[in-house]
Every structure is written in C-alpha cells, then in structure tokens.
Amino acid sequence: MTTLQQILPGVAAAPRNTGLRRARKVLRPARTVPGVTVALALVGGLGATTAEIVSGLLGAPLGWVPVNELVELAGRTTWPEAETAALALAGLGTLMLLLAVVPGRSRLVPVETSDPLIVIGITRPGLRRTLRAAAQQVAGVDKARVRLRRRTIEVTVMTGEETPGSMLRQVGTAVGDRLAGVGTLGTGEVVVRLRRKGM
C-alpha cells in the first residue's frame, strides 16, 4: 500500500489525532444541565403555546397561555419600553450559546493506555496528592505543595536551613518518575521551587 507521503516526497503528512487530543475530547465535561434546562423550558413553553393556539383555532381555548392579552400587550408596547427586557433576553441567549460551544475544563488528567479505544483519566486532586507524596519522599523535604498549571507542574518544597542544591534535581527527578509511572499525557514540564523555613 502506497501513502501520499511516499508518492510525493516533501509533502508533510497531516497530523493524526493523538491520544492526548482524543482523551481531552472524550473527558471534556458535557453541558448536560444547561442543555436539559433549556430543552425542558423550550418544550414546555412552546408546547403550551402551540396547544393554546390550536385549541383557540378550534374554538375551545385551553386558557393555559393568555394569547389575547399578550397580543394586546405587544400592540401597545413600543421598542424603548421593551428595550431592557429584549437586551436581557438576547444576553441570556448569547450566554446559553457560549455555554454550549465553549468546552468546559476537564476535571480529569488523561492517562496513556496501550489500547487506543480506551480512555482513562486521573482526577486533578489525585494527581496532586501522588506527586506531593513523591516529592516528600526525597530526603530533606519537610513539606511539599503541587500546583497543576496549564503547561507546567509547579512543585514548591519546604526545607530546613541547611539544604544542598542537588535536592531540587532530586525532587524534579522523583516527580518526573512518578509522572512517567502514572502515564499522564500533556502535563508539561516540572518546575521545582525551594522555600526555606522562616522565609
């Protein structure tokens, strides 16, 4: 089988979906609550209005929606009087669209798997705890704090007054080894900061 790259040398192959991209897409939180709320509100409101209009056309109005009063109110109302309500409704609609379009932040960090059909994630607090435990196992570290940034993992270690400079490398190696053992994807580089007691 011949690929396009073999036929046309120098043509870069299109980037494939990596495991990280696929995992982020799968682990992205669904917008279930806003979606269900909007869907139920629309179904209820539009369903009641439709039933009221159809029953009114048949000569037996249900009385669920005051259609006549709303028509009279719309005929009496001018744009300046309804401007605030219209802008508020437009803003609410824009917010709902943004909630639907913009993906939420995943609470899980993707983990590498050997099977491309399986996607696994570890919670951010769980990853922080396991990295903190790895940092605290280094000799001389009294306490450690881990922050997961977008492209870095920031590890702050608290030590005593007399601390060798090689300890920072040891903490970085221990945290990096634990990351490799867990197999997290896209966590970025490890940054280790030192804080001495009393500072």
Backbone as JSON, one array per atom type, in Angstrom:
{
  "sequence": "MTTLQQILPGVAAAPRNTGLRRARKVLRPARTVPGVTVALALVGGLGATTAEIVSGLLGAPLGWVPVNELVELAGRTTWPEAETAALALAGLGTLMLLLAVVPGRSRLVPVETSDPLIVIGITRPGLRRTLRAAAQQVAGVDKARVRLRRRTIEVTVMTGEETPGSMLRQVGTAVGDRLAGVGTLGTGEVVVRLRRKGM",
  "N": [[0.84, -1.18, 0.0], [0.57, 2.2, -0.85], [1.43, 5.32, 0.45], [0.46, 8.8, 0.49], [2.6, 10.35, 1.21], [4.74, 8.8, 0.42], [4.42, 8.86, -2.34], [4.58, 11.59, -3.03], [7.32, 13.0, -2.18], [8.44, 15.14, 0.43], [6.03, 16.28, 1.02], [4.27, 17.04, 3.83], [2.86, 14.86, 6.2], [-0.56, 14.8, 7.23], [-1.43, 15.83, 10.5], [-2.19, 13.34, 12.82], [-4.93, 12.29, 14.89], [-3.93, 12.5, 18.07], [-3.31, 10.54, 21.05], [-3.6, 12.19, 23.26], [-5.19, 14.33, 22.32], [-7.54, 12.95, 21.64], [-8.24, 11.9, 24.15], [-8.68, 14.25, 25.62], [-10.9, 15.23, 24.29], [-12.8, 13.24, 24.8], [-12.89, 13.22, 27.6], [-13.84, 15.7, 28.18], [-16.08, 17.73, 29.98], [-19.57, 17.23, 29.76], [-22.23, 19.39, 28.68], [-24.63, 18.95, 30.15], [-26.55, 19.74, 32.17], [-27.18, 22.58, 31.62], [-28.1, 22.16, 28.98], [-30.29, 20.35, 29.24], [-31.95, 21.91, 30.87], [-32.55, 24.14, 29.22], [-33.73, 22.79, 27.08], [-36.01, 21.6, 28.3], [-37.36, 23.9, 29.18], [-37.92, 25.17, 26.72], [-39.45, 23.18, 25.41], [-41.64, 22.96, 27.18], [-42.69, 25.65, 27.23], [-43.09, 26.28, 24.44], [-44.65, 24.1, 23.71], [-46.98, 24.43, 25.3], [-47.83, 26.9, 24.28], [-48.34, 26.22, 21.58], [-50.38, 24.29, 21.9], [-52.35, 25.95, 23.01], [-52.8, 27.8, 20.91], [-53.72, 26.1, 18.83], [-56.0, 24.98, 20.02], [-57.44, 27.34, 20.36], [-57.92, 28.06, 17.71], [-59.64, 26.03, 17.05], [-61.82, 26.76, 18.44], [-62.14, 26.29, 21.16], [-60.5, 27.47, 23.53], [-57.78, 26.64, 25.72], [-56.81, 28.11, 27.88], [-54.35, 28.13, 29.07], [-52.21, 29.74, 28.23], [-52.2, 33.19, 28.1], [-53.09, 34.29, 25.34], [-54.54, 36.32, 23.93], [-54.24, 38.54, 25.65], [-51.45, 38.83, 25.53], [-51.08, 39.46, 22.83], [-52.4, 41.95, 22.72], [-50.78, 43.37, 24.52], [-48.36, 43.34, 23.12], [-49.11, 44.92, 20.95], [-49.48, 47.42, 22.14], [-47.0, 48.04, 23.19], [-43.95, 49.8, 22.76], [-40.68, 49.95, 21.18], [-38.65, 51.33, 22.87], [-39.76, 50.88, 25.41], [-39.61, 48.13, 25.69], [-36.97, 47.63, 25.46], [-35.02, 47.04, 27.49], [-35.83, 44.52, 28.49], [-35.65, 43.03, 26.13], [-32.91, 43.22, 25.53], [-31.89, 41.91, 27.79], [-32.91, 39.31, 27.4], [-31.63, 38.7, 24.97], [-28.97, 38.73, 25.83], [-29.05, 36.6, 27.64], [-29.6, 34.49, 25.88], [-27.24, 34.56, 24.32], [-25.37, 33.87, 26.28], [-26.2, 31.23, 26.83], [-25.63, 30.05, 24.36], [-22.82, 30.33, 24.35], [-22.2, 28.7, 26.54], [-22.85, 26.26, 25.42], [-21.09, 26.06, 23.27], [-18.38, 26.64, 24.05], [-15.97, 24.58, 25.41], [-16.0, 22.92, 28.56], [-13.76, 22.88, 31.42], [-11.86, 20.07, 31.9], [-12.05, 17.82, 34.62], [-10.41, 15.77, 34.88], [-7.19, 14.35, 34.31], [-5.74, 13.17, 31.4], [-4.67, 9.77, 30.96], [-2.14, 7.7, 29.68], [-2.78, 4.89, 27.6], [-2.42, 1.51, 26.41], [-4.24, 0.54, 24.63], [-5.91, 1.96, 21.96], [-8.63, 2.41, 21.99], [-9.46, 2.78, 24.54], [-9.96, 5.16, 27.03], [-8.63, 6.78, 29.76], [-8.68, 8.59, 32.81], [-7.19, 10.55, 35.45], [-8.05, 12.07, 38.51], [-7.56, 15.57, 39.15], [-7.02, 16.45, 41.85], [-6.19, 13.93, 42.84], [-3.89, 13.42, 41.3], [-2.3, 15.55, 42.16], [-1.97, 14.82, 44.85], [-0.51, 12.38, 44.64], [1.84, 13.25, 43.39], [2.77, 15.05, 45.28], [3.3, 13.3, 47.38], [5.42, 11.88, 46.23], [7.36, 13.9, 46.04], [7.75, 14.48, 48.74], [9.08, 12.27, 49.62], [11.73, 12.58, 49.12], [14.88, 13.02, 50.62], [15.26, 15.44, 53.12], [13.17, 17.08, 52.45], [10.62, 18.72, 53.99], [7.97, 19.47, 53.64], [5.63, 19.61, 50.93], [4.14, 21.25, 48.12], [1.89, 21.06, 45.43], [1.05, 22.4, 42.32], [-1.06, 22.32, 39.56], [-0.59, 23.61, 36.56], [-1.49, 25.05, 33.34], [0.49, 24.35, 31.39], [2.59, 23.53, 32.91], [3.89, 21.84, 35.82], [3.98, 22.83, 39.0], [6.05, 22.53, 41.69], [6.46, 23.17, 45.0], [8.75, 23.08, 47.55], [9.29, 22.77, 51.04], [11.99, 23.29, 53.17], [14.64, 22.72, 55.57], [17.13, 24.94, 57.07], [19.81, 24.29, 56.24], [20.41, 23.07, 53.26], [21.29, 21.05, 50.54], [22.02, 22.02, 47.12], [21.5, 20.09, 45.24], [19.19, 18.87, 45.9], [16.9, 19.94, 44.7], [17.07, 18.95, 42.09], [16.77, 16.27, 42.67], [14.14, 16.2, 43.66], [12.77, 17.04, 41.35], [13.41, 14.88, 39.67], [12.2, 12.76, 41.08], [9.47, 13.49, 41.0], [9.11, 13.59, 38.23], [9.61, 10.89, 37.58], [7.45, 9.69, 38.89], [5.35, 10.81, 37.44], [5.86, 9.63, 34.96], [5.46, 6.99, 35.68], [2.74, 6.97, 36.32], [1.75, 7.73, 33.86], [0.63, 10.02, 32.7], [-0.75, 12.28, 30.29], [0.24, 15.12, 28.44], [0.95, 16.87, 30.56], [3.02, 18.66, 30.82], [6.11, 20.44, 31.67], [8.08, 19.95, 34.68], [8.41, 22.16, 37.33], [10.41, 23.08, 39.94], [10.38, 24.64, 43.04], [12.03, 26.21, 45.76], [11.57, 26.69, 49.18], [12.7, 27.96, 52.14], [12.46, 27.23, 55.62], [11.13, 29.72, 57.72], [11.29, 31.73, 55.92]],
  "CA": [[0.0, 0.0, 0.0], [1.37, 3.4, -1.01], [0.87, 6.5, 1.09], [0.67, 10.05, -0.23], [3.93, 10.84, 1.52], [5.69, 8.06, -0.4], [4.27, 9.29, -3.72], [5.08, 12.96, -3.14], [8.26, 13.3, -1.09], [8.46, 16.54, 0.83], [4.7, 16.69, 1.48], [4.12, 16.63, 5.22], [1.64, 14.11, 6.48], [-1.5, 15.52, 8.09], [-1.31, 15.35, 11.86], [-3.25, 12.43, 13.22], [-5.46, 12.51, 16.23], [-3.08, 11.87, 19.06], [-4.03, 10.04, 22.21], [-3.93, 13.31, 24.13], [-6.33, 15.06, 21.76], [-8.73, 12.1, 21.76], [-8.6, 11.82, 25.56], [-9.26, 15.54, 26.04], [-12.23, 15.34, 23.71], [-13.69, 12.31, 25.49], [-13.0, 13.57, 29.02], [-14.41, 17.04, 28.34], [-17.38, 17.62, 30.65], [-20.75, 17.51, 28.94], [-23.07, 20.51, 29.12], [-25.91, 18.28, 30.33], [-27.51, 20.5, 32.97], [-27.74, 23.69, 30.85], [-28.83, 21.67, 27.82], [-31.58, 19.81, 29.67], [-32.77, 23.02, 31.36], [-33.04, 24.91, 28.07], [-34.64, 21.95, 26.3], [-37.28, 21.47, 29.02], [-38.06, 25.2, 29.15], [-38.45, 25.39, 25.37], [-40.53, 22.22, 25.14], [-42.81, 23.34, 27.97], [-43.26, 26.92, 26.77], [-43.59, 26.2, 23.07], [-45.74, 23.11, 23.67], [-48.19, 25.05, 25.84], [-48.29, 27.92, 23.33], [-48.91, 25.53, 20.42], [-51.68, 23.72, 22.29], [-53.28, 27.06, 23.2], [-53.17, 28.36, 19.6], [-54.53, 25.11, 18.1], [-57.32, 24.89, 20.65], [-58.13, 28.59, 20.07], [-58.4, 27.98, 16.32], [-60.76, 25.09, 17.02], [-62.96, 27.37, 19.12], [-62.21, 25.92, 22.58], [-59.19, 27.77, 24.12], [-57.47, 25.95, 26.98], [-56.59, 29.09, 28.95], [-53.01, 27.97, 29.67], [-51.39, 30.89, 27.85], [-53.09, 34.32, 27.78], [-52.68, 34.73, 24.0], [-55.16, 37.62, 23.6], [-53.59, 39.59, 26.44], [-50.09, 39.02, 25.02], [-51.18, 40.17, 21.56], [-52.71, 43.34, 23.04], [-49.59, 43.96, 25.13], [-47.38, 43.56, 22.05], [-49.58, 46.03, 20.13], [-49.34, 48.67, 22.88], [-45.62, 48.27, 23.63], [-43.01, 50.32, 21.78], [-39.33, 49.43, 21.38], [-37.96, 51.84, 24.06], [-40.3, 50.29, 26.63], [-39.21, 46.72, 25.77], [-35.55, 47.52, 25.15], [-34.28, 46.38, 28.56], [-36.18, 43.1, 28.51], [-35.13, 42.4, 24.92], [-31.46, 43.08, 25.69], [-31.64, 40.87, 28.79], [-33.16, 38.01, 26.77], [-30.56, 38.47, 24.0], [-27.78, 38.38, 26.59], [-29.23, 35.25, 28.17], [-29.43, 33.57, 24.75], [-25.82, 34.51, 23.98], [-24.71, 33.09, 27.33], [-26.51, 29.82, 26.62], [-24.85, 29.59, 23.2], [-21.43, 30.19, 24.77], [-22.12, 27.5, 27.37], [-22.93, 25.08, 24.57], [-19.98, 26.0, 22.31], [-17.09, 26.64, 24.72], [-15.86, 23.37, 26.22], [-15.66, 23.11, 29.96], [-12.44, 22.37, 31.82], [-11.97, 18.7, 32.39], [-11.55, 17.59, 35.98], [-9.54, 14.6, 34.8], [-5.97, 14.43, 33.51], [-5.7, 11.92, 30.65], [-3.61, 8.8, 31.24], [-1.8, 6.92, 28.48], [-3.15, 3.48, 27.61], [-1.9, 0.79, 25.25], [-5.36, 0.31, 23.72], [-6.39, 3.27, 21.51], [-10.07, 2.53, 22.19], [-9.72, 3.01, 25.97], [-9.54, 6.47, 27.54], [-8.63, 6.77, 31.22], [-8.23, 9.85, 33.4], [-6.98, 10.61, 36.9], [-8.52, 13.37, 38.99], [-6.5, 16.54, 39.41], [-6.56, 16.32, 43.25], [-5.47, 12.66, 43.0], [-2.56, 13.59, 40.73], [-1.55, 16.43, 43.07], [-1.58, 14.05, 46.05], [0.54, 11.4, 44.35], [3.08, 13.98, 43.12], [3.23, 15.6, 46.56], [3.9, 12.18, 48.13], [6.71, 11.58, 45.61], [8.29, 14.97, 46.41], [8.05, 14.42, 50.16], [9.94, 11.12, 49.9], [13.13, 12.99, 48.95], [15.49, 13.36, 51.9], [15.41, 16.86, 53.37], [11.92, 17.8, 52.17], [9.69, 18.66, 55.11], [6.59, 19.62, 53.15], [5.6, 19.95, 49.5], [2.85, 21.68, 47.57], [1.88, 20.86, 43.98], [0.03, 23.13, 41.56], [-1.14, 21.9, 38.16], [-0.86, 24.73, 35.65], [-1.87, 24.59, 32.0], [1.61, 23.71, 30.7], [3.65, 23.16, 33.85], [3.54, 21.35, 37.15], [4.81, 23.61, 39.91], [6.24, 21.85, 42.97], [7.14, 24.01, 45.97], [9.16, 22.26, 48.68], [9.75, 23.47, 52.24], [13.13, 22.58, 53.73], [15.33, 23.38, 56.67], [18.09, 25.99, 56.71], [20.95, 23.73, 55.52], [19.9, 22.18, 52.22], [22.15, 21.05, 49.35], [21.35, 22.43, 45.89], [21.12, 18.92, 44.43], [17.87, 18.37, 46.32], [15.91, 20.35, 43.72], [17.12, 17.98, 41.0], [16.21, 15.0, 43.17], [12.68, 16.36, 43.7], [12.31, 17.03, 39.97], [13.51, 13.51, 39.16], [11.19, 11.92, 41.73], [8.15, 13.85, 40.47], [9.09, 13.14, 36.83], [9.47, 9.43, 37.56], [6.08, 9.35, 39.27], [4.51, 11.14, 36.28], [6.07, 8.59, 33.94], [4.82, 5.77, 36.17], [1.29, 7.11, 36.18], [1.5, 7.76, 32.43], [-0.24, 11.14, 32.35], [-0.5, 12.89, 28.99], [0.09, 16.57, 28.29], [1.04, 17.6, 31.82], [4.04, 19.7, 30.71], [7.36, 20.28, 32.41], [8.03, 20.07, 36.14], [9.17, 23.28, 37.85], [10.56, 22.9, 41.38], [10.77, 25.86, 43.75], [12.51, 25.94, 47.11], [11.28, 27.66, 50.24], [13.31, 27.56, 53.41], [11.65, 27.58, 56.79], [11.45, 31.03, 58.27], [11.25, 32.74, 54.87]],
  "C": [[0.89, 1.24, 0.0], [0.67, 4.57, -0.33], [1.16, 7.73, 0.24], [2.08, 10.57, 0.01], [4.99, 10.09, 0.72], [5.62, 8.5, -1.86], [4.89, 10.66, -3.93], [6.04, 13.24, -2.0], [8.3, 14.8, -0.82], [7.12, 17.05, 1.27], [4.52, 16.15, 2.89], [2.81, 15.9, 5.41], [0.77, 14.92, 7.41], [-1.4, 14.98, 9.5], [-2.5, 14.49, 12.25], [-3.77, 12.83, 14.6], [-4.58, 11.78, 17.22], [-3.93, 11.36, 20.21], [-4.45, 11.15, 23.14], [-5.15, 14.06, 23.62], [-7.62, 14.25, 21.92], [-9.2, 12.04, 23.22], [-9.23, 13.12, 26.05], [-10.68, 15.71, 25.51], [-13.23, 14.45, 24.46], [-13.93, 12.73, 26.93], [-13.58, 14.96, 29.25], [-15.79, 16.93, 28.98], [-18.52, 18.0, 29.72], [-21.54, 18.67, 29.54], [-24.49, 19.99, 29.36], [-26.93, 19.16, 31.04], [-28.04, 21.72, 32.21], [-28.56, 23.22, 29.66], [-30.21, 21.14, 28.18], [-32.5, 20.92, 30.15], [-33.38, 23.81, 30.21], [-34.05, 24.08, 27.28], [-36.0, 21.82, 26.99], [-38.07, 22.78, 29.01], [-38.67, 25.46, 27.78], [-39.6, 24.44, 25.06], [-41.79, 22.6, 25.91], [-43.48, 24.6, 27.46], [-43.85, 26.84, 25.38], [-44.72, 25.18, 22.94], [-47.05, 23.69, 24.18], [-48.73, 26.11, 24.89], [-48.94, 27.28, 22.1], [-50.28, 24.94, 20.74], [-52.73, 24.8, 22.45], [-53.75, 27.62, 21.86], [-54.06, 27.39, 18.83], [-55.93, 25.02, 18.71], [-58.13, 26.17, 20.44], [-58.68, 28.61, 18.65], [-59.58, 27.04, 16.19], [-61.97, 25.61, 17.78], [-63.1, 27.02, 20.58], [-60.86, 26.19, 23.23], [-59.01, 27.11, 25.48], [-57.3, 26.92, 28.15], [-55.24, 28.95, 29.63], [-52.15, 29.2, 29.44], [-52.34, 32.02, 27.48], [-52.71, 34.95, 26.44], [-53.25, 36.1, 23.68], [-54.5, 38.76, 24.35], [-52.17, 39.88, 25.94], [-50.09, 39.76, 23.69], [-51.48, 41.64, 21.8], [-51.51, 44.06, 23.63], [-48.54, 44.25, 24.07], [-47.79, 44.73, 21.17], [-49.39, 47.37, 20.82], [-47.89, 49.03, 23.19], [-44.76, 48.77, 22.48], [-41.61, 49.8, 22.12], [-38.64, 50.01, 22.61], [-38.48, 51.23, 25.36], [-39.83, 48.85, 26.81], [-37.71, 46.53, 25.58], [-34.78, 46.75, 26.22], [-34.55, 44.88, 28.59], [-35.6, 42.38, 27.3], [-33.62, 42.21, 25.02], [-31.11, 42.0, 26.71], [-31.85, 39.47, 28.19], [-32.08, 37.69, 25.73], [-29.26, 38.07, 24.71], [-27.85, 36.97, 27.15], [-29.06, 34.21, 27.07], [-27.98, 33.43, 24.33], [-25.04, 33.7, 25.0], [-24.97, 31.61, 27.17], [-25.75, 29.25, 25.43], [-23.38, 29.4, 23.57], [-21.24, 28.96, 25.65], [-22.12, 26.24, 26.52], [-21.68, 24.93, 23.7], [-18.64, 25.84, 23.02], [-16.99, 25.4, 25.6], [-15.49, 23.71, 27.66], [-14.28, 22.55, 30.27], [-12.61, 21.0, 32.43], [-11.4, 18.6, 33.8], [-10.6, 16.4, 36.03], [-8.33, 14.9, 33.93], [-5.86, 13.12, 32.75], [-4.47, 11.09, 30.97], [-3.4, 7.96, 29.99], [-2.2, 5.47, 28.66], [-2.59, 2.82, 26.36], [-2.99, 0.54, 24.21], [-5.9, 1.66, 23.27], [-7.89, 3.47, 21.7], [-10.44, 2.82, 23.65], [-9.15, 4.37, 26.36], [-9.71, 6.46, 29.06], [-8.14, 8.13, 31.71], [-8.06, 9.71, 34.9], [-7.43, 12.0, 37.35], [-7.34, 14.28, 39.29], [-6.07, 16.5, 40.88], [-5.78, 15.03, 43.49], [-4.06, 12.75, 42.46], [-1.71, 14.49, 41.62], [-1.08, 15.66, 44.31], [-0.44, 13.08, 45.76], [1.87, 12.07, 44.04], [3.64, 14.6, 44.4], [3.9, 14.51, 47.39], [5.27, 11.83, 47.56], [7.75, 12.63, 46.0], [8.69, 14.87, 47.88], [8.91, 13.22, 50.53], [11.42, 11.45, 49.74], [13.67, 13.45, 50.3], [15.69, 14.87, 52.0], [14.16, 17.67, 53.1], [10.99, 17.62, 53.35], [8.24, 18.67, 54.65], [6.66, 20.01, 51.69], [4.19, 20.36, 49.11], [2.94, 21.59, 46.05], [0.74, 21.67, 43.38], [0.1, 22.66, 40.11], [-1.53, 23.11, 37.33], [-1.22, 24.16, 34.29], [-0.74, 23.83, 31.32], [2.74, 23.3, 31.63], [3.05, 22.56, 35.11], [4.51, 22.03, 38.1], [4.85, 22.91, 41.27], [7.03, 22.79, 43.87], [7.46, 23.16, 47.19], [9.65, 23.16, 49.81], [10.86, 22.63, 52.86], [13.68, 23.35, 54.92], [16.35, 24.38, 56.15], [19.24, 25.44, 55.85], [20.45, 22.7, 54.53], [20.84, 22.22, 51.03], [21.34, 21.42, 48.11], [20.9, 21.26, 45.04], [19.73, 18.41, 44.79], [16.79, 18.76, 45.32], [15.88, 19.38, 42.54], [16.52, 16.65, 41.43], [14.68, 15.06, 43.23], [12.12, 16.32, 42.28], [12.35, 15.65, 39.36], [12.44, 12.62, 39.76], [9.79, 12.21, 41.18], [8.03, 13.41, 39.01], [8.93, 11.63, 36.71], [8.05, 9.01, 37.92], [5.11, 9.67, 38.14], [4.63, 10.07, 35.2], [5.42, 7.29, 34.38], [3.31, 5.8, 36.05], [0.9, 7.13, 34.7], [0.58, 8.88, 32.0], [0.2, 11.75, 31.03], [-0.65, 14.41, 29.08], [0.18, 17.35, 29.58], [2.14, 18.66, 31.8], [5.25, 19.43, 31.56], [7.16, 20.51, 33.9], [8.94, 21.21, 36.56], [9.22, 23.13, 39.37], [11.06, 24.2, 41.99], [11.11, 25.49, 45.19], [12.11, 27.06, 48.04], [11.88, 27.15, 51.53], [12.39, 27.98, 54.56], [12.11, 28.93, 57.33], [11.44, 32.13, 57.22], [9.84, 33.15, 54.6]]
}
